[in-house]
Amino acid sequence: MGINLKTSVVEHRERRLGTIIRWDGSAAQLAQDSAFTFGTGTDCGRRGKRLCEASTPFSQASMCAECITVTNATLVQGAVVIQHSPIGCASSQAFTCRYFRDLSVQRGWEVEDPHSLCSNLTENDMVFGGISKLEQTVRDAWNRYHPKVIFIATSCSTGVIGDDVDGLASQLQKELGTQVITLPCEGFRAKHWSTGWDVIEHGILRNLVNKAPERRQDDLVNVIHLGGPDVFSPLLGQLGLRVNLVMGGNTLESLAQLTEASCTITMCSVLSYLAAGLEREYGVPEIKCTLPYGLNSTDEWLREIARVTHREDLVEDVIRKERAKVAPKLERLRKVLNGKRGFVAAGGAFAHGLIANLHELGVQIDGAYSFHHDPSYDSNDPRQDLLAHVVNTYGDIPNYTVAADQQFQGYTALRRVRPDFVISRHGGNMALLTTRLGIPTLPIFYSNDGIGYEGLLTIGAGILRILARKPFLDDIAAHSTFPYRSWWLHQNDPFAFPAPSTGTELRNEVPVASR
Amino acid sequence: MPLAKHLPVVEPQTASKTNTIEQSRYACSLGALTSVLAIPRATPISHCGPGCASKQYGALAGINGYQGGDFYVPSTNIGEHEVVFGGVERLDELIDATLKIMDSDLFVVVTGCVPDLVGDDVQSVLRKYVSRGAPLVLAETGGFRGNNFTGHEVITKAIIDQFVGPYSGPRDKRLVNVWSLLPYQNTFWRGDLGEIKRLLEGIGLTVNILFGAQSKGAPEWKTISKAEFNLVLSPWLGLQTAQHLEAKYGQRYLHVPVIPIGANQTSAFLRQVASFGGLEVGSVESFIAAEEEVYYGYLRDFGTFYSGFTSQYQLPSTAVVVSESAYNLAVTKFLASQLGILPCRHIITENPPEQYRESIRAEYRNLTPTVSTEVDFEEDGYRILQKVRQADISDQVPIVFGSTWEGELAKQLGASLVEIGHPATDEVVLSRTNVGYRGALSFLEKTFTTVVRASTIS
């Protein structure tokens, strides 16, 4: 199992990687248990035990895979995205548009609206099927824009009623002479939204890469990132490498040439599917080492890229120069931030990267909150186990919570450690909490902010800017309440919720990785 | 990196209406869970997939003036297990947990597509909690059932029937229930409902405004049955609720389709309500007089600017309005009757039920004794753009009132865009209002600041 390009359906990460969304304990314990259970982690000591997902009868609105899939499909230039769904799934279109326009400014692209269409299913379609409406919407997409690629994203409702989307897609692909790609991303199918990355990466791997590359571009390096400005070219350019930046915003050309590159670098292991697929299916090697968060890790990362691309003679100069460039400002930032207590809230490996950033800046971390935990990665390579790397390098984090953006648990996790500031991704719910708790918060929209040598400066300066808001936040907190009963308001344990009085059986077993 | 061109727009040969919607301008039925959030100390419990509630909230409260709100919504976050085996057990578990942890006066269970499709017997789950006295109601809002406008009335009716309950006691002669703008969908609902409440209290009424910070929440909803009458202040939304209340409690209702902006409209509106409610004329007139004195003080000085003093600007003469019907009609009326900015293209985007459309058309045909226009109903952004492009704006200076999606349109027309509805990504809205006496003034400020800025910085 794992990567299977014969079908449009991706195997979900809870089955592929053993992903969990509920856990609380120390970071070291989580790393140990992950390694013990899946055998792919770095050794964090010999106290590991089977990784068990925690449970709680209470849960709050979260996010789904469809949202991630559709957002990132929309960021593919030259493509049109169809959401085969009732209109509610498409209500994110304006957000995606805002993102696309902003990203276009960051990347120097022409600023314009992306094109997303919804098949707009209603009650009748639930009874009689929605496939004829989907056909109409595909035709509308074609007639309106003549796109090179039409993505069709499915939804909960079309998954339940069982529309044959794959069948229609291949029929219309032949008829229209354009690529029509199904993205099966029903929100109910995966328990965590990050599966949405796998769905779009699977779609790219199956359909959009050049499947028979005639040449290898030796100086071309694939960089798979969550999204944002190109902070990689200034660094890798010095090694004589060209960056093929994909995922958070791509051209079709950049996706096609993925298979021609000399190697692939993934900036967040949450996105590891594409890199693993390029290696396994097309022989493009994946760089397997820790990610460039912090000075030493960035050194090691550059050295590994240089080794794989045969540029060892250039790399030490680059490292020396780049370190010297950031040194004075970094020194100043470390002085100001030293001893401040930070809290990280982000998803999986991205959280681990931010934790490394904060440690490098001299910040103390007593608590962190990850929206999901992947105990293994698609490469099965322990060198990519960033959590273990962080624990081994900087020490344990005593309070490490895994929860899929659950405010009631976020509240408890924050209350337990009372940090001076929070750094967070997917910031909406976290911002709601931290504002009312009076904690300055640095939101990370563009995930490349913390990468490399410069990343430390970007994050450090960002923290200083938000710390200045403390008086405003104290004022808000003094005039805020939370809608929880008092027993919860005084809780320190995010999983302290008592067993249900109804005796309902909980489904909390850990899925067994299928490999 | 080369400048990447996205996609050419193919000029339509025959752009006939289809099911397709591009550039969504409303949410699904489940999106009306924001109406529950709009009631102080009320909590929606969503029985749906993991992303449904957040997506609707993000669209309506986020990229729509960045309104924000207390979004702590319990959700079953349905997975494959519930699709296969049904979600009743999971909902039962969640309701039990919600009642233990959340401190709230009213819980509204809202359902998404999946439970409505797999046929979960949600009512039976609720029954045991309701019989124990839990303030819990059910609204079936599966996304395929309609949009957040129709979902809003489903939720409203559910609360009235299952929470407010039967009543046959005396009425409070001065108490009125107000059914007007759709919370969160309308970017300015908070400020507007505040102004509407202020006006009605000004003429001597006690007001159940029902949504927003100025509502007292569940206790206020409990008094709905005691009101003397219902005021439906919108082209169509709320009419079903008012008719339901008429049947249920024998309450009369007054339907005013045009939300008043500016003194002319507002004073006429207040007199109409006063007459319907049998209020004492003297105090109504003195309130109106005091308000008008302030209003016209400001308007006179604005008039100097509008007539060209110190102004080299090209001020707008004709308006394109693309929005849901309540604001579309209100703004169009104000522009035509108060400012002499004549109608150009008017497109209503929320898909009002067919039975209300003729009466809405009639309002546009009678904007003033001398100004009339035809209104279009269209939800698909692509077709909206095509329709507006066909408009003749020769010799006119156009201005666009719409959503973020009208940015490209405004650019093509060389016009300013004033965002007046969802999605509004370029406005930060806190308490701003556009209605009544005070709202009209801030509407003028926003509109003409936008126009002036467009000429000074480009």
Contacts between the chains, C-beta under 8 A, distances in Angstrom:
chain1	res1	chain2	res2	distance
A	56	B	97	7.8
A	57	B	93	4.7
A	57	B	94	6.9
A	57	B	96	6.8
A	57	B	97	4.1
A	58	B	74	6.7
A	58	B	94	6.8
A	58	B	97	3.8
A	58	B	98	6.7
A	58	B	100	7.8
A	58	B	101	5.6
A	59	B	74	7.0
A	59	B	75	6.1
A	59	B	76	7.1
A	59	B	77	5.3
A	59	B	94	6.8
A	60	B	72	6.4
A	60	B	73	6.0
A	60	B	74	5.7
A	60	B	75	5.7
A	61	B	46	6.0
A	61	B	50	7.4
A	61	B	51	8.0
A	61	B	52	7.5
A	61	B	53	3.7
A	61	B	54	4.6
A	61	B	57	7.4
A	61	B	71	7.5
A	61	B	73	4.5
A	61	B	74	7.7
A	61	B	75	4.1
A	61	B	77	7.4
A	62	B	50	4.4
A	62	B	51	6.7
A	62	B	54	6.5
A	62	B	75	7.0
A	62	B	77	5.6
A	63	B	50	6.5
A	63	B	51	4.8
A	63	B	54	5.6
A	63	B	55	7.8
A	64	B	49	5.6
A	64	B	50	4.8
A	64	B	51	2.7
A	64	B	52	7.4
A	64	B	55	7.7
A	65	B	51	7.7
A	66	B	51	6.3
A	67	B	51	5.2
A	67	B	55	6.2
A	77	B	4	5.2
A	77	B	6	5.5
A	78	B	6	6.7
A	78	B	7	6.3
A	80	B	7	7.3
A	85	B	143	7.8
A	86	B	28	5.2
A	86	B	113	6.4
A	86	B	143	4.0
A	86	B	144	4.3
A	87	B	21	6.1
A	87	B	24	5.9
A	87	B	26	7.0
A	87	B	27	7.3
A	87	B	28	5.3
A	87	B	143	7.2
A	87	B	147	6.3
A	88	B	27	5.5
A	88	B	28	2.7
A	88	B	29	7.5
A	88	B	30	5.9
A	88	B	31	6.0
A	88	B	52	6.8
A	88	B	55	6.9
A	88	B	56	5.9
A	88	B	143	4.0
A	89	B	28	7.7
A	89	B	55	7.1
A	89	B	143	7.4
A	90	B	21	6.7
A	90	B	24	4.5
A	91	B	24	5.2
A	91	B	26	7.4
A	91	B	27	4.5
A	91	B	28	7.1
A	91	B	31	6.6
A	91	B	55	6.1
A	91	B	56	6.1
A	91	B	59	3.7
A	91	B	60	7.6
A	92	B	55	5.5
A	92	B	58	6.9
A	92	B	59	6.2
A	93	B	22	8.0
A	93	B	23	6.3
A	93	B	24	5.0
A	94	B	23	7.7
A	94	B	24	7.2
A	94	B	59	6.7
A	94	B	63	4.8
A	94	B	64	8.0
A	94	B	403	7.8
A	94	B	404	5.8
A	94	B	405	7.2
A	94	B	422	7.9
A	94	B	423	3.4
A	94	B	425	6.2
A	95	B	58	6.5
A	95	B	59	7.0
A	95	B	62	7.1
A	95	B	63	5.0
A	95	B	423	8.0
A	97	B	23	8.0
A	97	B	404	7.3
A	97	B	405	7.9
A	97	B	425	7.8
A	98	B	63	6.3
A	98	B	404	7.6
A	98	B	425	4.8
A	107	B	1	6.7
A	108	B	1	5.5
A	108	B	3	6.9
A	109	B	1	7.9
A	109	B	3	6.5
A	109	B	4	5.0
A	109	B	6	7.9
A	110	B	3	5.5
A	110	B	4	6.8
A	110	B	5	5.9
A	110	B	6	6.8
A	112	B	6	5.2
A	112	B	408	7.5
A	113	B	23	7.8
A	113	B	405	7.6
A	113	B	407	7.7
A	113	B	408	5.9
A	114	B	6	6.9
A	115	B	6	7.9
A	115	B	7	6.2
A	115	B	22	6.8
A	116	B	22	6.8
A	117	B	20	5.2
A	117	B	21	7.1
A	117	B	22	4.9
A	118	B	20	7.0
A	118	B	21	4.8
A	118	B	22	7.5
A	118	B	24	6.4
A	119	B	19	6.3
A	119	B	20	6.8
A	120	B	19	5.0
A	120	B	20	6.6
A	120	B	21	4.6
A	121	B	144	5.6
A	122	B	144	5.6
A	122	B	145	7.8
A	122	B	146	7.7
A	123	B	144	5.5
A	123	B	145	5.9
A	125	B	144	7.0
A	126	B	117	6.1
A	126	B	144	5.2
A	133	B	19	4.6
A	136	B	18	5.0
A	136	B	19	5.8
A	136	B	20	6.6
A	137	B	18	7.3
A	137	B	19	6.8
A	137	B	20	4.5
A	140	B	18	5.7
A	140	B	20	4.4
A	140	B	382	7.8
A	141	B	20	8.0
A	143	B	10	6.6
A	143	B	12	7.3
A	144	B	9	7.0
A	144	B	10	5.7
A	144	B	12	7.2
A	144	B	22	8.0
A	144	B	382	5.9
A	145	B	7	4.8
A	145	B	8	7.2
A	145	B	9	6.6
A	145	B	10	6.0
A	146	B	7	7.8
A	146	B	8	7.3
A	146	B	10	5.7
A	147	B	7	6.0
A	155	B	113	7.6
A	156	B	49	4.9
A	156	B	52	7.7
A	156	B	78	7.8
A	156	B	112	7.3
A	156	B	113	5.2
A	156	B	114	5.2
A	157	B	113	4.2
A	157	B	114	7.5
A	157	B	117	6.4
A	157	B	143	7.0
A	157	B	144	5.8
A	159	B	83	7.7
A	160	B	83	6.2
A	160	B	113	7.3
A	160	B	114	6.1
A	160	B	117	4.7
A	160	B	118	6.6
A	161	B	117	6.9
A	187	B	49	3.8
A	187	B	50	5.9
A	187	B	51	4.9
A	187	B	52	7.0
A	188	B	49	5.0
A	188	B	50	7.6
A	188	B	78	5.1
A	188	B	79	5.5
A	188	B	80	5.9
A	188	B	82	7.2
A	188	B	83	5.4
A	188	B	114	6.0
A	189	B	79	7.7
A	189	B	80	5.8
A	191	B	50	7.4
A	191	B	77	7.8
A	191	B	79	5.5
A	193	B	50	7.1
A	193	B	51	6.7
A	230	B	1	7.5
A	251	B	4	5.3
A	404	B	50	7.4
A	404	B	77	7.9
A	407	B	72	5.4
A	408	B	72	7.2
A	408	B	101	6.6
A	428	B	54	7.8
A	428	B	58	6.8
A	428	B	62	6.9
A	428	B	71	7.9
A	429	B	71	7.3
A	432	B	68	7.5
A	432	B	70	7.6
A	432	B	71	6.4
A	432	B	72	7.9
A	482	B	72	7.5
A	483	B	41	7.5
A	483	B	43	6.7
A	483	B	70	6.6
A	483	B	72	5.6
A	483	B	102	5.7
A	483	B	103	5.4
A	483	B	104	6.0
A	484	B	72	7.9
A	484	B	101	5.7
A	484	B	102	6.2
A	484	B	103	6.1
A	485	B	100	7.1
A	485	B	101	5.9
A	485	B	102	6.9
A	485	B	103	4.9
A	488	B	101	5.1
A	497	B	97	6.6
A	497	B	100	7.9
A	497	B	101	7.1
A	498	B	100	7.5
A	500	B	93	5.0
A	500	B	96	5.3
A	500	B	97	6.4
A	501	B	96	5.9
A	502	B	92	5.6
A	502	B	93	6.3
A	502	B	96	5.3
A	504	B	89	5.2
A	504	B	90	7.7
A	504	B	92	6.1
A	504	B	93	4.4
A	505	B	89	7.7
A	506	B	93	7.9
A	507	B	81	6.2
